[in-house]
Amino acid sequence: RELVAIRLKSKLLYLTIFVAALPLIFFAASIIFKVQRMFVLSGVNPSMPMMMPLYVWIVGVVLICMLGSVLMALLTAHEVSRSASQLIDGMRLVESGDLERVKLEVVSTDEYADIFRGFQHMVEALREEQLILEVSNDLAGELKLELLIARIMRTTADLLNAERSTLFVYDRKTDELFSLFADGEMVREIRLPSNRGIAGAVFTSGIAENIPDPYADPRFNPEVDRATGFVTRSILCQPIFDKTGARIGVTQILNKRDAAAFSAKDEARLRAFSAQIAVCLENARLFDDVLYMKNYNESILKSTSNAVITFDEDERIVTANEAARKLLNAPLDGLVGVAARDAFTGKNDWIAERLERTDRDREAYIAMDAELIGQDGGASSINLTAAPLVDANDAVIGSMLVMEDITSEKRVRSTMARYMSKEVADQLLEAGESELTGKDQTVSILFSDVRGFTTIAEKIGARETVTMLNSYFTEMVDVIFEHKGILDKYIGDAIMALFGAPFAGPNDADNAIATANKMMVELKALNLKRADMGEPPIDIGLGISTGNVIVGNIGSIKRMEYTVIGDSVNLASRLEGANKAYGSKILFSEFTQARLSNPQLVREID
């Protein structure tokens, strides 16, 4: 059904004509009827000429009254229509969001004046809400705290129609309030004790203050006014609380422009803006914490020697530290965004498979002493750990790969295996270089020497001598390692071995004696082989002594060796030589005898 559009002015005109004309017409008809009846009752039959003057008079009165009514209706309708039109225009501007152009001037004292005043109050409230919404949007979009706080504080001052605004934030380290924002060209950072001045009093009490005359308040500190040249006439101060209820600062608004003091409505507005500022400060603190942790983690990744690579849910590389790029021999930006299957191909595809299994099973995977092929084709030995990454809700958000390059360690371990057993080498690598520094320690020292070596060497020649020594040393060193000893050095055809270095044990002396006995057993087996090949037998003598010696890396800066020095070393060497005089094979000192945990069948020589 269509609506009939009739303007208010027309409605008022039609209503006036209808209301004014209907009684007049009824009144004129009544007069004519009564006059005619009066003539009829008097016996007079009125003719048209007789009644014509009456008709003309009645019609004239009716027309004049109707004309006056229409004129008054037109004036009234015009005034009503003008006021209504202003109100409608204002409402349309409100609908379009153009609140700044809405202004209804009150020029009368009628009902429309009250309507205009009410409408204008409503528009002002909408303007305030619009400003608050704009500030709220800024809270969501602005990350720079200084710019955001300045925007909020200036908006607060404009909304409260104040001259200046200041935000004080509490510094826990110094127990002071400092101005994070302060209006005024001459104003720099303001610092004051947390219990001094109006701001300090509000911060300490946690109660807002509305002070119409600050200079009459003994808590007011006029030093800032004297320093800046500003005159404070009124103050509205509101504490700021964080989400736990702890006080974190104070907002302060100065000098109400259109009044002597701030109103209760201003207090409510400042409380609302202070809550927004609290959210802003909290978000900024959280952002700083996140940024700090991000930089902290990046510093850890950058400084760590292990290769660390993180992957997202789609198994694409998110981060890779410098160690990872060096290990894989990849360009600086050649890893981020690459899928695991593309980063680890060929002989490295087992790593991608382990990552997929880690994501699927949500379990860590460890591979020890594995091989990794770099993009340049070079091989590295690594210890690899693949682990899932989960969020606070225990949902998998990716995975992490940690690769420890043990290529150098493996090379060192291989080198050390020539001088000591694998177990001792592992202990030494785990303990670190501190175990190689000089220290006093009880050690059992073993010396062995080939009898008649010079004569044998002259007979068989240099090549055969080297072959003989290599086969002899191989058998003897294996025995030393078997009993937890380390090879100190070869001295021509002699062997110097240590038991109790770098790590002392309760059975070091026993191990040294067992080694000497086993060396004699192995030598007998070796001589049987040599006899089968028509080669002369090898005869050796062994000397052992136990005592305190100095153990550590000894030598020059360019070349050092791990060895021992002390009287026990010299005694072990002399005991080895004394075998020739006593016709024995193994001699050891009384100090070694005293250290034996398991007594042996021995014979005292001297």
SELUMDREN-55718 format. One line per field, with one value per residue (C-alpha): x negated, y, z negated; residue in three letters. Coordinates in nm, 3 decimals. Each point is the difference from the previous one (the first is absolute). Example, Ala and Ser with C-alpha at 12.3 -4.5 7.8 and 13.67 -1.06 7.14 Angstrom:
residues 2
u: c(-1.230;-0.137) $
v: c(-0.450;0.344) $
w: c(-0.780;0.066) $
residu: c(ALA;SER) $
END
This chain:
residues 606
u: c(0.000;-0.137;-0.040;0.143;-0.267;0.150;-0.235;0.049;0.070;0.285;0.140;0.016;0.167;0.264;0.066;0.039;0.240;0.204;0.013;0.074;0.237;0.233;0.126;0.037;0.207;0.214;0.042;0.099;0.254;0.148;0.046;0.171;0.229;0.098;0.061;0.222;0.192;0.040;0.159;0.226;0.120;0.068;0.214;-0.249;-0.104;-0.364;-0.092;-0.343;-0.060;0.096;-0.246;-0.284;-0.173;0.000;-0.149;-0.272;-0.087;-0.017;-0.215;-0.233;-0.045;-0.069;-0.251;-0.181;-0.024;-0.117;-0.259;-0.137;-0.013;-0.184;-0.255;-0.063;-0.023;-0.253;-0.217;0.019;-0.061;-0.302;-0.158;0.072;-0.123;-0.323;-0.081;0.091;-0.212;-0.302;0.050;0.038;-0.315;-0.188;0.125;-0.112;-0.348;-0.009;0.103;-0.281;-0.253;-0.080;0.035;-0.225;0.254;0.294;0.089;0.357;0.027;0.257;0.175;0.328;0.137;0.266;0.007;-0.226;-0.273;0.009;-0.005;-0.294;-0.196;0.065;-0.097;-0.320;-0.093;0.059;-0.228;-0.273;0.023;-0.030;-0.306;-0.158;0.081;-0.146;-0.323;-0.016;0.055;-0.277;-0.236;0.102;-0.080;-0.337;-0.062;0.040;-0.204;-0.282;-0.304;-0.215;0.082;-0.108;0.224;0.296;-0.026;-0.030;0.314;0.199;-0.111;0.070;0.341;0.072;-0.093;0.218;0.294;-0.018;-0.060;-0.322;-0.322;-0.257;-0.036;-0.280;-0.057;-0.221;-0.128;-0.145;-0.370;-0.048;-0.379;-0.012;0.342;0.083;0.273;-0.131;0.192;0.046;0.196;0.029;0.148;-0.196;-0.297;-0.219;0.087;-0.260;0.013;0.138;-0.110;0.129;0.016;0.300;0.154;-0.058;0.240;0.359;-0.107;-0.197;0.291;0.242;-0.246;-0.059;0.369;0.143;0.287;0.076;-0.023;0.195;-0.165;0.153;-0.281;-0.335;-0.193;0.228;-0.085;-0.315;-0.082;-0.039;-0.359;-0.034;-0.359;0.110;0.210;-0.295;-0.229;0.236;0.181;0.336;0.273;0.207;0.356;0.173;-0.111;0.177;-0.223;0.086;-0.206;-0.071;0.030;-0.116;0.208;-0.116;0.110;-0.353;-0.062;-0.223;0.041;0.212;0.181;0.020;0.218;-0.059;0.217;0.362;0.056;0.373;0.037;-0.184;-0.024;0.052;0.341;0.108;0.053;-0.364;-0.106;0.193;-0.153;-0.353;0.061;0.098;-0.307;-0.225;0.127;-0.091;-0.345;-0.045;0.078;-0.243;-0.280;0.065;-0.002;-0.319;-0.161;0.107;-0.129;-0.333;-0.017;0.072;-0.255;-0.255;0.058;-0.020;-0.332;-0.118;0.084;-0.155;-0.317;-0.006;0.048;-0.269;-0.254;0.060;-0.247;0.264;0.204;0.363;0.280;0.371;0.288;0.366;0.301;-0.059;-0.361;-0.142;-0.306;0.088;-0.340;-0.353;-0.299;-0.345;-0.132;0.269;-0.089;-0.369;0.063;0.218;-0.224;0.315;0.030;0.119;0.360;0.003;0.174;0.293;0.327;-0.145;0.189;-0.179;0.018;-0.179;-0.260;-0.095;-0.030;-0.210;-0.199;0.157;0.362;-0.002;0.011;0.324;0.147;-0.086;0.160;0.321;-0.001;-0.062;0.301;0.219;-0.095;-0.069;-0.316;-0.361;-0.251;-0.374;-0.273;-0.358;-0.308;0.206;-0.126;0.115;-0.091;-0.031;0.100;-0.366;-0.011;-0.209;0.090;0.039;0.058;0.291;0.209;0.358;0.309;0.346;0.274;0.360;0.093;0.328;0.196;0.163;0.295;-0.234;0.073;-0.286;-0.108;-0.312;-0.326;-0.361;-0.321;-0.323;-0.321;-0.327;-0.303;-0.231;-0.232;-0.292;0.083;0.011;-0.338;-0.139;0.157;-0.160;-0.337;0.039;0.089;-0.363;-0.114;0.277;0.305;0.333;0.147;-0.281;0.024;0.375;-0.055;-0.268;0.215;0.291;-0.210;-0.162;-0.337;-0.006;-0.113;-0.310;-0.131;-0.284;0.087;-0.145;0.134;-0.088;-0.086;-0.147;-0.268;-0.105;-0.315;-0.080;-0.312;-0.113;-0.319;-0.279;0.194;-0.309;-0.145;0.333;0.039;-0.350;0.071;0.343;-0.037;0.211;0.310;0.033;-0.070;0.295;0.222;-0.109;0.060;0.346;0.115;-0.152;0.148;0.343;0.021;-0.139;0.212;0.317;-0.085;-0.058;0.340;0.167;-0.102;0.104;-0.345;-0.110;-0.302;-0.221;-0.265;-0.231;-0.367;-0.172;0.084;0.122;0.359;0.111;0.356;0.204;0.270;0.206;-0.034;0.187;0.255;-0.113;0.162;-0.019;-0.161;-0.266;-0.291;0.180;0.061;-0.369;-0.108;0.267;-0.120;-0.360;0.105;0.225;-0.276;-0.225;0.278;0.061;-0.373;-0.028;0.277;-0.168;-0.333;0.168;0.120;-0.343;-0.157;0.233;-0.122;-0.365;-0.041;-0.194;0.205;0.050;-0.089;0.119;-0.032;0.266;-0.024;0.292;0.013;0.285;-0.005;0.094;-0.100;0.086;0.249;0.094;-0.083;-0.371;-0.208;-0.026;0.279;-0.060;-0.016;0.128;0.061;0.200;-0.244;-0.117;-0.316;-0.131;-0.218;0.239;-0.062;-0.375;0.040;0.217;-0.260;-0.282;0.198;0.047;-0.379;-0.066;0.160;-0.329;-0.194;0.251;0.081;0.371;0.274;0.221;-0.109;0.228;-0.058;0.119;0.229;0.185;0.015;0.162;0.268;0.113;0.362;-0.041;-0.325;-0.215;-0.249;-0.323;-0.365;-0.194;-0.325;-0.169) $
v: c(0.000;0.342;0.278;0.347;0.266;0.323;0.260;0.125;0.354;-0.123;-0.214;0.299;0.215;-0.262;-0.051;0.375;0.051;-0.299;0.099;0.373;-0.036;-0.269;0.195;0.321;-0.167;-0.169;0.333;0.187;-0.269;0.017;0.379;-0.020;-0.278;0.187;0.334;-0.166;-0.185;0.318;0.171;-0.298;-0.001;0.376;-0.064;0.157;-0.186;0.119;0.042;-0.035;0.373;0.037;-0.269;0.090;0.256;-0.261;-0.259;0.239;0.091;-0.359;-0.108;0.297;-0.080;-0.364;0.085;0.257;-0.246;-0.279;0.228;0.099;-0.364;-0.095;0.278;-0.104;-0.363;0.093;0.186;-0.279;-0.272;0.190;0.030;-0.363;-0.116;0.203;-0.144;-0.352;0.043;0.102;-0.304;-0.232;0.142;-0.056;-0.359;-0.065;0.131;-0.233;-0.292;0.080;0.021;0.369;0.102;0.305;0.188;-0.068;0.316;0.105;0.362;0.065;0.332;-0.046;-0.112;-0.243;-0.377;-0.008;0.174;-0.287;-0.252;0.176;0.007;-0.371;-0.086;0.202;-0.183;-0.329;0.108;0.102;-0.343;-0.162;0.212;-0.123;-0.361;0.051;0.132;-0.294;-0.243;0.167;-0.032;-0.364;-0.064;0.165;-0.236;-0.293;0.140;0.204;-0.178;0.306;0.079;0.366;0.084;-0.188;0.160;0.346;-0.061;-0.121;0.280;0.275;-0.151;-0.011;0.367;0.098;-0.206;0.149;0.346;0.036;0.184;-0.268;-0.366;-0.205;-0.371;-0.110;-0.360;-0.166;-0.097;-0.288;0.024;0.361;0.014;0.306;0.120;0.117;0.171;-0.235;0.282;0.368;0.288;0.322;0.116;0.067;-0.327;-0.273;-0.320;0.066;-0.221;0.018;-0.235;-0.232;0.162;0.367;0.252;-0.056;-0.278;-0.171;0.027;-0.152;-0.277;-0.080;0.002;-0.144;0.252;0.261;0.370;0.294;0.322;0.336;0.210;-0.183;0.286;-0.025;-0.367;-0.059;-0.314;0.196;0.043;0.335;-0.068;-0.137;0.313;0.222;-0.204;0.001;0.333;-0.175;0.097;-0.287;0.106;-0.339;-0.363;-0.329;-0.296;-0.368;-0.309;-0.274;-0.367;-0.309;-0.317;-0.125;0.321;0.129;0.372;0.067;0.374;0.316;0.209;0.372;0.255;0.374;0.312;-0.043;0.261;0.072;-0.037;0.059;-0.372;-0.338;-0.163;-0.347;-0.083;0.094;-0.236;-0.287;0.075;0.006;-0.331;-0.153;0.139;-0.108;-0.355;0.026;0.128;-0.293;-0.239;0.188;-0.016;-0.369;-0.080;0.199;-0.189;-0.334;0.108;0.100;-0.335;-0.187;0.213;-0.058;-0.376;0.005;0.184;-0.221;-0.318;0.134;0.083;-0.353;-0.149;0.225;-0.074;-0.372;-0.227;-0.261;0.027;0.079;-0.004;0.047;-0.108;0.102;-0.233;-0.045;-0.104;0.314;0.161;0.302;0.080;-0.126;0.130;0.071;-0.335;-0.180;0.193;-0.077;-0.369;-0.035;0.239;0.190;0.372;0.250;0.011;-0.339;-0.193;0.204;-0.101;-0.318;-0.327;-0.267;-0.242;0.256;0.096;-0.359;-0.207;-0.291;-0.154;0.250;-0.105;-0.203;0.332;0.103;-0.341;0.035;0.343;-0.139;-0.280;0.249;0.211;-0.308;-0.179;0.316;-0.162;0.114;-0.188;-0.017;-0.119;-0.028;0.020;0.032;0.125;0.324;0.101;0.374;0.178;0.001;-0.380;0.003;-0.250;0.090;-0.218;0.123;-0.080;0.079;0.069;0.055;0.112;0.124;0.358;0.043;0.305;0.069;-0.222;-0.292;0.032;-0.067;0.320;-0.130;-0.177;0.079;-0.157;0.027;-0.126;-0.014;-0.010;-0.262;-0.026;0.159;-0.189;-0.325;0.081;0.080;-0.315;-0.203;0.158;-0.054;-0.365;-0.049;0.094;-0.125;-0.222;0.118;0.021;0.225;0.212;0.046;0.100;0.248;0.160;0.026;0.153;0.257;0.168;0.058;-0.359;0.070;0.282;-0.062;-0.167;-0.236;-0.351;-0.356;-0.196;-0.341;0.024;-0.296;-0.019;-0.281;-0.042;-0.249;-0.185;-0.004;0.227;0.155;-0.340;-0.117;0.321;-0.034;-0.356;0.042;0.348;0.317;-0.119;-0.320;0.189;0.233;-0.298;-0.179;0.304;0.066;-0.358;0.005;0.341;-0.101;-0.299;0.185;0.315;-0.208;-0.157;0.345;0.127;-0.318;0.077;0.368;0.139;0.273;0.004;0.285;-0.033;-0.224;0.047;-0.183;-0.364;0.084;0.062;0.234;-0.056;0.163;-0.139;0.255;0.290;0.207;-0.170;-0.176;-0.327;-0.238;-0.279;0.193;-0.195;-0.332;0.096;0.082;-0.342;-0.180;0.183;-0.108;-0.363;0.009;0.163;-0.295;-0.240;0.185;0.023;-0.379;-0.040;0.256;-0.181;-0.325;0.173;0.145;-0.343;-0.145;0.269;-0.066;0.332;0.038;0.033;0.326;0.033;0.287;0.128;0.199;0.239;0.146;0.262;0.189;0.343;0.367;0.165;0.316;-0.078;0.233;0.154;0.073;0.163;0.320;0.210;-0.157;-0.360;-0.153;-0.356;-0.151;-0.177;-0.035;0.110;-0.096;-0.241;-0.290;0.033;-0.024;-0.293;-0.196;0.052;-0.117;-0.306;-0.096;0.021;-0.192;-0.309;-0.059;-0.021;-0.223;-0.216;0.074;0.108;0.221;0.219;0.237;0.221;-0.041;0.301;-0.193;-0.303;0.218;0.116;-0.343;-0.077;-0.368;-0.145;-0.179;-0.284;0.199;-0.044;0.271;0.070;0.258) $
w: c(0.000;0.102;-0.256;0.071;-0.061;-0.145;-0.146;-0.353;0.122;0.221;-0.279;-0.233;0.269;0.078;-0.368;-0.065;0.292;-0.106;-0.368;0.070;0.299;-0.131;-0.310;0.203;0.271;-0.264;-0.184;0.324;0.092;-0.351;0.017;0.340;-0.123;-0.317;0.178;0.259;-0.272;-0.197;0.307;0.061;-0.364;0.033;0.308;0.237;0.310;0.061;0.364;0.155;0.034;-0.365;-0.113;0.237;-0.233;-0.275;0.230;0.113;-0.359;-0.116;0.297;-0.054;-0.371;0.080;0.272;-0.216;-0.292;0.228;0.159;-0.342;-0.105;0.319;-0.051;-0.359;0.112;0.266;-0.250;-0.257;0.260;0.134;-0.346;-0.087;0.337;-0.032;-0.342;0.109;0.314;-0.209;-0.222;0.300;0.165;-0.324;-0.019;0.357;-0.081;-0.302;0.222;0.241;-0.287;0.058;-0.363;0.026;0.221;-0.231;-0.192;-0.088;-0.116;-0.272;0.089;-0.186;-0.333;0.121;0.001;0.305;-0.202;-0.250;0.285;0.163;-0.327;-0.058;0.355;-0.031;-0.324;0.179;0.286;-0.244;-0.166;0.343;0.074;-0.323;0.085;0.347;-0.150;-0.242;0.287;0.201;-0.295;-0.044;0.365;-0.052;-0.291;0.236;0.287;-0.154;-0.144;-0.074;-0.360;0.011;0.297;-0.144;-0.344;0.155;0.208;-0.302;-0.228;0.256;0.074;-0.373;-0.040;0.299;-0.122;-0.348;0.149;-0.198;0.080;-0.079;-0.089;-0.157;-0.045;-0.287;-0.010;-0.307;0.009;-0.244;0.005;-0.122;-0.174;0.211;0.233;0.337;0.280;0.294;0.169;-0.089;0.201;0.043;0.207;-0.303;-0.174;-0.009;-0.202;-0.346;-0.289;-0.353;-0.301;0.017;-0.313;0.083;0.149;0.112;0.237;-0.277;-0.244;0.253;0.086;-0.367;-0.100;0.320;-0.019;0.270;-0.087;0.151;-0.123;0.107;-0.157;-0.006;-0.163;-0.301;-0.039;-0.212;0.199;0.323;0.119;0.185;0.111;0.338;0.066;-0.086;0.225;0.300;-0.045;0.001;-0.250;-0.134;-0.084;-0.042;-0.011;0.065;-0.092;0.043;-0.104;0.256;-0.098;0.184;0.035;-0.342;-0.173;-0.055;0.053;0.301;0.056;-0.008;0.265;-0.071;0.186;-0.055;0.033;0.106;0.275;-0.033;-0.377;-0.325;-0.077;0.156;-0.031;-0.112;0.366;0.067;-0.279;0.160;0.340;-0.145;-0.174;0.335;0.173;-0.288;0.048;0.368;-0.093;-0.240;0.286;0.220;-0.256;-0.065;0.373;0.045;-0.289;0.148;0.341;-0.154;-0.178;0.324;0.188;-0.275;0.011;0.380;-0.006;-0.286;0.190;0.319;-0.193;-0.141;0.346;0.143;-0.272;-0.040;0.175;0.078;0.319;-0.083;0.261;-0.075;0.223;0.017;0.021;0.374;-0.067;0.154;-0.155;-0.216;-0.154;0.046;-0.193;0.137;-0.120;0.206;0.315;-0.047;-0.069;0.310;0.198;0.104;0.096;-0.260;0.123;0.165;-0.279;-0.132;0.168;0.152;-0.059;-0.203;0.295;0.218;-0.261;-0.078;0.318;0.121;-0.283;-0.240;0.068;-0.323;-0.188;0.176;-0.076;-0.368;-0.010;0.148;-0.255;-0.279;0.107;0.038;-0.322;-0.206;-0.132;0.007;0.212;-0.068;0.237;-0.122;0.219;0.322;0.334;0.161;0.356;0.060;0.319;0.100;-0.031;-0.317;-0.272;-0.367;-0.304;-0.210;-0.306;0.104;-0.209;0.154;-0.239;0.043;-0.093;-0.190;-0.113;-0.338;0.096;0.078;0.373;0.241;0.174;0.169;-0.073;-0.081;0.122;-0.200;0.159;-0.190;0.227;-0.149;0.298;-0.185;-0.318;0.194;0.152;-0.344;-0.141;0.276;-0.076;-0.374;0.059;0.101;-0.348;-0.230;-0.011;0.135;-0.351;-0.126;0.316;-0.051;-0.362;0.097;0.271;-0.240;-0.278;0.231;0.009;-0.376;-0.046;0.210;-0.214;-0.242;-0.330;-0.262;0.029;-0.104;0.314;0.077;0.272;0.214;0.212;0.243;0.212;0.265;-0.097;0.259;0.233;0.155;0.090;0.150;0.202;0.146;0.108;0.162;0.149;-0.025;0.189;-0.201;-0.320;0.061;0.080;-0.317;-0.219;0.150;-0.065;-0.351;-0.091;0.132;-0.233;-0.303;0.038;0.030;-0.336;-0.154;0.125;-0.115;-0.358;0.006;0.058;0.239;0.226;-0.111;0.270;0.200;-0.085;0.284;-0.074;-0.350;-0.110;-0.278;-0.124;-0.276;-0.227;-0.195;0.243;0.086;-0.231;-0.314;-0.103;-0.296;0.208;0.191;-0.156;0.059;0.363;0.048;-0.139;0.206;0.310;-0.058;-0.044;0.305;0.208;-0.077;0.106;0.324;0.066;-0.025;0.257;0.226;-0.023;0.107;0.313;0.062;-0.045;0.260;0.240;-0.088;-0.181;-0.330;-0.323;-0.187;-0.366;-0.222;-0.353;-0.193;-0.293;-0.199;-0.273;-0.168;-0.163;0.018;0.325;0.191;0.278;0.286;0.334;-0.005;0.272;0.203;0.147;0.342;-0.116;-0.321;-0.115;-0.281;-0.233;-0.360;-0.178;-0.343;-0.198;0.062;0.374;-0.045;-0.242;0.245;0.273;-0.227;-0.112;0.365;0.047;-0.323;0.150;0.183;-0.327;-0.179;0.305;-0.044;0.241;-0.219;-0.290;-0.196;-0.301;-0.358;0.061;0.268;-0.231;-0.269;0.243;0.117;-0.076;0.083;-0.141;0.260;-0.030;0.001;-0.090;-0.180;0.184;-0.217) $
residu: c(ARG;GLU;LEU;VAL;ALA;ILE;ARG;LEU;LYS;SER;LYS;LEU;LEU;TYR;LEU;THR;ILE;PHE;VAL;ALA;ALA;LEU;PRO;LEU;ILE;PHE;PHE;ALA;ALA;SER;ILE;ILE;PHE;LYS;VAL;GLN;ARG;MET;PHE;VAL;LEU;SER;GLY;VAL;ASN;PRO;SER;MET;PRO;MET;MET;MET;PRO;LEU;TYR;VAL;TRP;ILE;VAL;GLY;VAL;VAL;LEU;ILE;CYS;MET;LEU;GLY;SER;VAL;LEU;MET;ALA;LEU;LEU;THR;ALA;HIS;GLU;VAL;SER;ARG;SER;ALA;SER;GLN;LEU;ILE;ASP;GLY;MET;ARG;LEU;VAL;GLU;SER;GLY;ASP;LEU;GLU;ARG;VAL;LYS;LEU;GLU;VAL;VAL;SER;THR;ASP;GLU;TYR;ALA;ASP;ILE;PHE;ARG;GLY;PHE;GLN;HIS;MET;VAL;GLU;ALA;LEU;ARG;GLU;GLU;GLN;LEU;ILE;LEU;GLU;VAL;SER;ASN;ASP;LEU;ALA;GLY;GLU;LEU;LYS;LEU;GLU;LEU;LEU;ILE;ALA;ARG;ILE;MET;ARG;THR;THR;ALA;ASP;LEU;LEU;ASN;ALA;GLU;ARG;SER;THR;LEU;PHE;VAL;TYR;ASP;ARG;LYS;THR;ASP;GLU;LEU;PHE;SER;LEU;PHE;ALA;ASP;GLY;GLU;MET;VAL;ARG;GLU;ILE;ARG;LEU;PRO;SER;ASN;ARG;GLY;ILE;ALA;GLY;ALA;VAL;PHE;THR;SER;GLY;ILE;ALA;GLU;ASN;ILE;PRO;ASP;PRO;TYR;ALA;ASP;PRO;ARG;PHE;ASN;PRO;GLU;VAL;ASP;ARG;ALA;THR;GLY;PHE;VAL;THR;ARG;SER;ILE;LEU;CYS;GLN;PRO;ILE;PHE;ASP;LYS;THR;GLY;ALA;ARG;ILE;GLY;VAL;THR;GLN;ILE;LEU;ASN;LYS;ARG;ASP;ALA;ALA;ALA;PHE;SER;ALA;LYS;ASP;GLU;ALA;ARG;LEU;ARG;ALA;PHE;SER;ALA;GLN;ILE;ALA;VAL;CYS;LEU;GLU;ASN;ALA;ARG;LEU;PHE;ASP;ASP;VAL;LEU;TYR;MET;LYS;ASN;TYR;ASN;GLU;SER;ILE;LEU;LYS;SER;THR;SER;ASN;ALA;VAL;ILE;THR;PHE;ASP;GLU;ASP;GLU;ARG;ILE;VAL;THR;ALA;ASN;GLU;ALA;ALA;ARG;LYS;LEU;LEU;ASN;ALA;PRO;LEU;ASP;GLY;LEU;VAL;GLY;VAL;ALA;ALA;ARG;ASP;ALA;PHE;THR;GLY;LYS;ASN;ASP;TRP;ILE;ALA;GLU;ARG;LEU;GLU;ARG;THR;ASP;ARG;ASP;ARG;GLU;ALA;TYR;ILE;ALA;MET;ASP;ALA;GLU;LEU;ILE;GLY;GLN;ASP;GLY;GLY;ALA;SER;SER;ILE;ASN;LEU;THR;ALA;ALA;PRO;LEU;VAL;ASP;ALA;ASN;ASP;ALA;VAL;ILE;GLY;SER;MET;LEU;VAL;MET;GLU;ASP;ILE;THR;SER;GLU;LYS;ARG;VAL;ARG;SER;THR;MET;ALA;ARG;TYR;MET;SER;LYS;GLU;VAL;ALA;ASP;GLN;LEU;LEU;GLU;ALA;GLY;GLU;SER;GLU;LEU;THR;GLY;LYS;ASP;GLN;THR;VAL;SER;ILE;LEU;PHE;SER;ASP;VAL;ARG;GLY;PHE;THR;THR;ILE;ALA;GLU;LYS;ILE;GLY;ALA;ARG;GLU;THR;VAL;THR;MET;LEU;ASN;SER;TYR;PHE;THR;GLU;MET;VAL;ASP;VAL;ILE;PHE;GLU;HIS;LYS;GLY;ILE;LEU;ASP;LYS;TYR;ILE;GLY;ASP;ALA;ILE;MET;ALA;LEU;PHE;GLY;ALA;PRO;PHE;ALA;GLY;PRO;ASN;ASP;ALA;ASP;ASN;ALA;ILE;ALA;THR;ALA;ASN;LYS;MET;MET;VAL;GLU;LEU;LYS;ALA;LEU;ASN;LEU;LYS;ARG;ALA;ASP;MET;GLY;GLU;PRO;PRO;ILE;ASP;ILE;GLY;LEU;GLY;ILE;SER;THR;GLY;ASN;VAL;ILE;VAL;GLY;ASN;ILE;GLY;SER;ILE;LYS;ARG;MET;GLU;TYR;THR;VAL;ILE;GLY;ASP;SER;VAL;ASN;LEU;ALA;SER;ARG;LEU;GLU;GLY;ALA;ASN;LYS;ALA;TYR;GLY;SER;LYS;ILE;LEU;PHE;SER;GLU;PHE;THR;GLN;ALA;ARG;LEU;SER;ASN;PRO;GLN;LEU;VAL;ARG;GLU;ILE;ASP) $
END
